[in-house]
């Protein structure tokens, strides 16, 4: 699943990709990768990425 939100403070969009894995024996593993847009050649503003990870932490 891929979720996206607009970061007003960062002026860009942040996304998080979530994948759930199951071995069929009852255990489930979750992998999450956050990504966000930036302007220029360096990424100085990571606010949107950090915020979307905090939201996932709240849910879990």
N, C-alpha and C positions, 0 to 999 in steps of 0.2 A: 504494500500500500504506500502511496506517496501522498503526503499532506503538504499544503503550501499556505503561507500566510504573508501578508504584506507588513513589512516593518516600517511604520511611519517614522520612527526615530532614525532608522538607518537609511530610509529612502529607497528600500529595495525589497525584494521578496526572499523569504527564507523557506526552505523545503526540508522535510525529513522523510526518509525512506525507511519503512519498517518492514522487516521480514520475520515471519514466525516459522520455526522448524520443529517438527515432531518426529521422534524416532519410532512412533507407534506404540511405545511402551508407557505412555502416560506423561512423560516429561516434554516440556515445550521450551524452546530457546528463542529469545528475541534478539535481533540485531537491528540497530538503528544508526543511520548515517545522516548527519545534518549537513546542509549546504546552503549557501546564501550568495546573493549577487553582490558585486562591489564595482565601483568605478575606478578606473586607472589600472596601473600594473601591480599595485600592492593592496592588500586588504587590511585596512586599519580599523574598520568598524565591524566588530563581530557581534554586536548587540542582538541582531535578529537570530543568528545561529544559537547563541547562548539562551535566548528566551525560549526558542522552540524546544530545546533540550530540557529546560526547567519544566515546561508544560508536560512533557512526556514523563518526567520524574514524578510529578504530582499524580498522574494517572496510574502509574505503576505502584 
